[in-house]
Amino acid sequence: MEYIKDPLLGDYYLVVDEYNYSVYKTIMPDSGKPYDSCIGHFGRLGGALQKIADNSMKGRSYDSIKQYISEYESILNKFQEKFL
């Protein structure tokens, strides 16, 4: 298995094997002991990056759907420019 860790991904990283791209997020709980949580497994790199963008949007509030979509598209565009 290979790992893809990049500052642009933030707390997320990819584990690549011959079958898929697995997305993980490193979580730092109040206990101070970090752990990794599997977000999902994807057959294509693009699907994995979309899930990272989607998941990174959660846990925040937005004033409008327009703001949400704009932020989401901004994240995807950064990925497209750097990775795809």
Residue, then its C-alpha position, 0 to 999 in steps of 0.5 A: m500500500e502506498y500513502i498520499k499525504d499532501p498539505l492541500l488535503g489537510d487532515y485527510y490522506l489517501v491509501v492506494d492499493e491495486y483495487n482502490y483509493s481509501v480516504y482517511k481523516t486523522i482526528m484529534p479528540d480531547s484526549g490528545k491521542p490522534y486516530d485515523s477514521c476511514i471515510g470510504h473506498f473509491g475506484r477512482l482518484g476523482g471520487a476520493l477527492q470529491k469525498i474529501a471535498d464533501n466531507s470537509m464541508k461538514g461541521r460548518s454553517y453557511d449563510s446560503i446555498k450559493q455560499y456552500i456551492s461556491e466553497y465546494e467548487s473552490i475546494l474541487n478546483k484546487f484539487q483539479e489544479k494540483f492533482l488532476 
